[in-house]
Amino acid sequence: MTDSKNLNLDELDEKQPMPEVPSPISVDSAPSEKLQSVTELEAVYDIPVQVSAVLGKTRMPVNQLLKLGRGAIVELDRKVGEAIDIYVNDRLVARGEVVIVDDKLGITMTEIIKSDKG
């Protein structure tokens, strides 16, 4: 064979067996473990949670807030196209984008935020 950087396909021996690729998961234990975890979670499926999508934030004194009227524009700390924060029960869990679904606003999650708490 030639140098590994310049491997010529004509030089490959077609009779060499392909190496076995190990399976990333154990087929025997995975389905039962997954079923068990789903069963354990069924107890919390009906618990209501509050989901909030924050487009941005700003600070202003009360006197400026009282001067706001219809059509007033409040500048937020986010730029157009920047990800929005998604909170569940006042805890940041994800970032996402605003989408339109059947003439309503919705959100799509683009990043899940992992918690430091264990």
KEVEXBA-47030 format. One record per residue: residue number from 1; x, y negated, z negated of N, C-alpha, C in turn. Coordinates in steps of 0.1 Angstrom, whole numbers. Layout:
# KEVEXBA-47030
+-----+-------+-------+-------+-------+-------+-------+-------+-------+-------+
:   n :   n_x :   n_y :   n_z :  ca_x :  ca_y :  ca_z :   c_x :   c_y :   c_z :
+-----+-------+-------+-------+-------+-------+-------+-------+-------+-------+
: NUM :     X :     Y :     Z :     X :     Y :     Z :     X :     Y :     Z :
...
+-----+-------+-------+-------+-------+-------+-------+-------+-------+-------+
***
This chain:
# KEVEXBA-47030
+-----+-------+-------+-------+-------+-------+-------+-------+-------+-------+
:   n :   n_x :   n_y :   n_z :  ca_x :  ca_y :  ca_z :   c_x :   c_y :   c_z :
+-----+-------+-------+-------+-------+-------+-------+-------+-------+-------+
:   1 :     8 :    12 :     0 :     0 :     0 :     0 :     9 :   -12 :     0 :
:   2 :     3 :   -24 :     4 :    10 :   -36 :     4 :     8 :   -43 :    -9 :
:   3 :    13 :   -55 :   -10 :    12 :   -64 :   -22 :    -2 :   -65 :   -26 :
:   4 :    -6 :   -65 :   -39 :   -19 :   -66 :   -44 :   -27 :   -78 :   -39 :
:   5 :   -19 :   -89 :   -36 :   -25 :  -101 :   -32 :   -30 :  -100 :   -17 :
:   6 :   -24 :   -92 :    -9 :   -27 :   -90 :     5 :   -32 :   -76 :     8 :
:   7 :   -42 :   -72 :     1 :   -47 :   -58 :     3 :   -53 :   -57 :    17 :
:   8 :   -49 :   -47 :    24 :   -54 :   -45 :    38 :   -65 :   -34 :    36 :
:   9 :   -77 :   -36 :    41 :   -88 :   -26 :    40 :   -85 :   -13 :    47 :
:  10 :   -77 :   -14 :    58 :   -73 :    -1 :    65 :   -65 :     8 :    56 :
:  11 :   -58 :     2 :    46 :   -49 :    10 :    38 :   -57 :    17 :    26 :
:  12 :   -69 :    14 :    24 :   -77 :    21 :    13 :   -80 :    35 :    17 :
:  13 :   -79 :    44 :     8 :   -82 :    58 :    10 :   -96 :    60 :     7 :
:  14 :  -104 :    63 :    17 :  -119 :    65 :    15 :  -122 :    78 :     7 :
:  15 :  -113 :    87 :     5 :  -115 :    99 :    -2 :  -114 :    97 :   -17 :
:  16 :  -109 :    85 :   -22 :  -108 :    83 :   -36 :  -122 :    81 :   -42 :
:  17 :  -124 :    87 :   -53 :  -138 :    85 :   -59 :  -139 :    72 :   -66 :
:  18 :  -151 :    66 :   -65 :  -154 :    54 :   -71 :  -154 :    55 :   -87 :
:  19 :  -148 :    46 :   -94 :  -148 :    47 :  -109 :  -162 :    46 :  -114 :
:  20 :  -165 :    53 :  -125 :  -178 :    52 :  -131 :  -178 :    39 :  -139 :
:  21 :  -190 :    32 :  -138 :  -192 :    20 :  -145 :  -200 :    23 :  -157 :
:  22 :  -195 :    20 :  -169 :  -202 :    23 :  -182 :  -215 :    15 :  -183 :
:  23 :  -225 :    22 :  -188 :  -238 :    15 :  -190 :  -237 :     5 :  -202 :
:  24 :  -242 :    -7 :  -200 :  -241 :   -17 :  -211 :  -249 :   -14 :  -223 :
:  25 :  -260 :    -6 :  -221 :  -269 :    -3 :  -233 :  -271 :    12 :  -234 :
:  26 :  -274 :    17 :  -245 :  -276 :    31 :  -247 :  -291 :    33 :  -244 :
:  27 :  -293 :    42 :  -234 :  -307 :    44 :  -229 :  -315 :    51 :  -240 :
:  28 :  -309 :    60 :  -248 :  -316 :    67 :  -258 :  -322 :    59 :  -269 :
:  29 :  -314 :    49 :  -274 :  -318 :    41 :  -286 :  -325 :    28 :  -283 :
:  30 :  -323 :    22 :  -271 :  -329 :     9 :  -268 :  -344 :     8 :  -269 :
:  31 :  -351 :    17 :  -262 :  -366 :    15 :  -262 :  -372 :    16 :  -276 :
:  32 :  -368 :    25 :  -284 :  -374 :    26 :  -298 :  -370 :    14 :  -306 :
:  33 :  -358 :     9 :  -305 :  -354 :    -2 :  -313 :  -362 :   -15 :  -309 :
:  34 :  -364 :   -16 :  -296 :  -372 :   -28 :  -291 :  -386 :   -27 :  -295 :
:  35 :  -392 :   -15 :  -294 :  -406 :   -13 :  -299 :  -407 :   -16 :  -314 :
:  36 :  -398 :   -12 :  -322 :  -398 :   -14 :  -336 :  -398 :   -29 :  -339 :
:  37 :  -389 :   -37 :  -332 :  -388 :   -51 :  -335 :  -401 :   -58 :  -330 :
:  38 :  -407 :   -54 :  -319 :  -419 :   -60 :  -315 :  -430 :   -58 :  -325 :
:  39 :  -431 :   -46 :  -331 :  -441 :   -42 :  -341 :  -439 :   -51 :  -353 :
:  40 :  -427 :   -53 :  -357 :  -424 :   -61 :  -369 :  -428 :   -75 :  -367 :
:  41 :  -427 :   -80 :  -355 :  -431 :   -94 :  -352 :  -446 :   -97 :  -351 :
:  42 :  -454 :   -86 :  -349 :  -468 :   -88 :  -347 :  -475 :   -95 :  -359 :
:  43 :  -469 :   -95 :  -371 :  -475 :  -101 :  -382 :  -475 :  -117 :  -381 :
:  44 :  -466 :  -122 :  -373 :  -464 :  -137 :  -372 :  -470 :  -142 :  -359 :
:  45 :  -475 :  -134 :  -351 :  -480 :  -139 :  -337 :  -491 :  -149 :  -339 :
:  46 :  -500 :  -148 :  -349 :  -511 :  -158 :  -350 :  -509 :  -170 :  -359 :
:  47 :  -497 :  -172 :  -363 :  -493 :  -183 :  -372 :  -492 :  -195 :  -363 :
:  48 :  -500 :  -206 :  -365 :  -499 :  -218 :  -357 :  -486 :  -226 :  -360 :
:  49 :  -480 :  -231 :  -349 :  -468 :  -240 :  -351 :  -471 :  -253 :  -343 :
:  50 :  -464 :  -264 :  -347 :  -465 :  -276 :  -340 :  -453 :  -278 :  -331 :
:  51 :  -456 :  -280 :  -318 :  -445 :  -282 :  -308 :  -446 :  -296 :  -303 :
:  52 :  -434 :  -303 :  -304 :  -433 :  -317 :  -300 :  -422 :  -318 :  -289 :
:  53 :  -425 :  -326 :  -279 :  -415 :  -329 :  -269 :  -412 :  -344 :  -270 :
:  54 :  -399 :  -348 :  -273 :  -396 :  -361 :  -275 :  -389 :  -367 :  -263 :
:  55 :  -395 :  -376 :  -257 :  -389 :  -382 :  -244 :  -377 :  -391 :  -248 :
:  56 :  -378 :  -398 :  -259 :  -367 :  -407 :  -264 :  -372 :  -414 :  -276 :
:  57 :  -362 :  -422 :  -282 :  -365 :  -429 :  -294 :  -360 :  -443 :  -293 :
:  58 :  -365 :  -452 :  -302 :  -360 :  -466 :  -303 :  -363 :  -471 :  -317 :
:  59 :  -356 :  -481 :  -321 :  -359 :  -488 :  -334 :  -363 :  -502 :  -331 :
:  60 :  -372 :  -507 :  -339 :  -376 :  -521 :  -338 :  -382 :  -526 :  -351 :
:  61 :  -381 :  -539 :  -354 :  -387 :  -544 :  -366 :  -402 :  -544 :  -365 :
:  62 :  -409 :  -544 :  -376 :  -423 :  -544 :  -376 :  -429 :  -556 :  -369 :
:  63 :  -423 :  -568 :  -370 :  -429 :  -580 :  -364 :  -428 :  -578 :  -348 :
:  64 :  -418 :  -571 :  -343 :  -418 :  -569 :  -329 :  -428 :  -558 :  -325 :
:  65 :  -430 :  -548 :  -333 :  -440 :  -538 :  -330 :  -454 :  -544 :  -330 :
:  66 :  -457 :  -554 :  -339 :  -470 :  -560 :  -339 :  -473 :  -569 :  -327 :
:  67 :  -462 :  -573 :  -321 :  -464 :  -582 :  -309 :  -466 :  -574 :  -296 :
:  68 :  -465 :  -560 :  -297 :  -467 :  -552 :  -285 :  -482 :  -552 :  -281 :
:  69 :  -484 :  -553 :  -269 :  -498 :  -552 :  -264 :  -499 :  -543 :  -252 :
:  70 :  -511 :  -542 :  -246 :  -514 :  -534 :  -235 :  -504 :  -537 :  -224 :
:  71 :  -498 :  -527 :  -218 :  -488 :  -529 :  -207 :  -474 :  -532 :  -212 :
:  72 :  -472 :  -533 :  -225 :  -458 :  -536 :  -230 :  -449 :  -524 :  -227 :
:  73 :  -437 :  -527 :  -224 :  -427 :  -516 :  -221 :  -417 :  -515 :  -233 :
:  74 :  -416 :  -503 :  -238 :  -407 :  -500 :  -249 :  -395 :  -492 :  -243 :
:  75 :  -383 :  -498 :  -244 :  -371 :  -491 :  -238 :  -367 :  -480 :  -248 :
:  76 :  -365 :  -468 :  -243 :  -361 :  -456 :  -251 :  -346 :  -454 :  -249 :
:  77 :  -340 :  -445 :  -258 :  -326 :  -443 :  -257 :  -322 :  -432 :  -247 :
:  78 :  -330 :  -428 :  -238 :  -327 :  -418 :  -228 :  -327 :  -424 :  -214 :
:  79 :  -320 :  -418 :  -206 :  -319 :  -422 :  -192 :  -329 :  -413 :  -183 :
:  80 :  -333 :  -417 :  -172 :  -341 :  -409 :  -163 :  -334 :  -397 :  -159 :
:  81 :  -340 :  -385 :  -160 :  -334 :  -373 :  -157 :  -327 :  -366 :  -168 :
:  82 :  -325 :  -373 :  -179 :  -318 :  -367 :  -191 :  -328 :  -357 :  -198 :
:  83 :  -323 :  -347 :  -204 :  -331 :  -337 :  -210 :  -338 :  -343 :  -222 :
:  84 :  -350 :  -337 :  -224 :  -358 :  -342 :  -236 :  -356 :  -331 :  -247 :
:  85 :  -359 :  -336 :  -259 :  -357 :  -327 :  -271 :  -371 :  -320 :  -274 :
:  86 :  -370 :  -307 :  -277 :  -382 :  -299 :  -280 :  -381 :  -294 :  -294 :
:  87 :  -391 :  -298 :  -302 :  -391 :  -295 :  -316 :  -402 :  -285 :  -319 :
:  88 :  -400 :  -276 :  -328 :  -410 :  -267 :  -334 :  -410 :  -269 :  -349 :
:  89 :  -422 :  -274 :  -354 :  -423 :  -277 :  -368 :  -412 :  -286 :  -373 :
:  90 :  -409 :  -297 :  -365 :  -399 :  -307 :  -368 :  -385 :  -302 :  -368 :
:  91 :  -383 :  -291 :  -361 :  -369 :  -286 :  -360 :  -365 :  -285 :  -345 :
:  92 :  -354 :  -291 :  -342 :  -349 :  -290 :  -328 :  -346 :  -276 :  -324 :
:  93 :  -353 :  -271 :  -314 :  -351 :  -257 :  -309 :  -346 :  -256 :  -295 :
:  94 :  -349 :  -266 :  -287 :  -345 :  -265 :  -273 :  -345 :  -279 :  -266 :
:  95 :  -339 :  -279 :  -254 :  -340 :  -291 :  -246 :  -346 :  -287 :  -233 :
:  96 :  -352 :  -297 :  -226 :  -360 :  -293 :  -214 :  -362 :  -305 :  -205 :
:  97 :  -371 :  -302 :  -196 :  -375 :  -312 :  -186 :  -390 :  -313 :  -185 :
:  98 :  -395 :  -325 :  -181 :  -409 :  -327 :  -180 :  -414 :  -322 :  -166 :
:  99 :  -425 :  -315 :  -166 :  -430 :  -310 :  -153 :  -445 :  -313 :  -153 :
: 100 :  -451 :  -313 :  -141 :  -465 :  -315 :  -139 :  -472 :  -302 :  -136 :
: 101 :  -482 :  -298 :  -144 :  -489 :  -285 :  -142 :  -504 :  -288 :  -141 :
: 102 :  -510 :  -287 :  -129 :  -524 :  -289 :  -127 :  -528 :  -303 :  -133 :
: 103 :  -522 :  -313 :  -128 :  -525 :  -327 :  -132 :  -523 :  -330 :  -147 :
: 104 :  -515 :  -322 :  -154 :  -512 :  -324 :  -168 :  -497 :  -323 :  -170 :
: 105 :  -492 :  -330 :  -180 :  -477 :  -330 :  -182 :  -474 :  -317 :  -190 :
: 106 :  -463 :  -311 :  -187 :  -458 :  -299 :  -194 :  -443 :  -300 :  -196 :
: 107 :  -437 :  -291 :  -202 :  -423 :  -290 :  -204 :  -417 :  -277 :  -200 :
: 108 :  -405 :  -276 :  -195 :  -399 :  -264 :  -192 :  -385 :  -264 :  -200 :
: 109 :  -383 :  -253 :  -207 :  -370 :  -253 :  -215 :  -358 :  -250 :  -206 :
: 110 :  -348 :  -257 :  -207 :  -336 :  -255 :  -199 :  -324 :  -251 :  -208 :
: 111 :  -326 :  -253 :  -221 :  -315 :  -249 :  -230 :  -321 :  -246 :  -244 :
: 112 :  -317 :  -235 :  -250 :  -321 :  -231 :  -263 :  -310 :  -235 :  -273 :
: 113 :  -314 :  -242 :  -284 :  -305 :  -247 :  -294 :  -304 :  -236 :  -305 :
: 114 :  -293 :  -231 :  -307 :  -291 :  -221 :  -318 :  -289 :  -228 :  -331 :
: 115 :  -296 :  -222 :  -341 :  -296 :  -228 :  -354 :  -283 :  -223 :  -362 :
: 116 :  -278 :  -232 :  -371 :  -267 :  -228 :  -379 :  -271 :  -220 :  -391 :
: 117 :  -284 :  -221 :  -394 :  -289 :  -214 :  -406 :  -291 :  -199 :  -402 :
: 118 :  -288 :  -190 :  -412 :  -289 :  -176 :  -409 :  -300 :  -169 :  -415 :
+-----+-------+-------+-------+-------+-------+-------+-------+-------+-------+
***
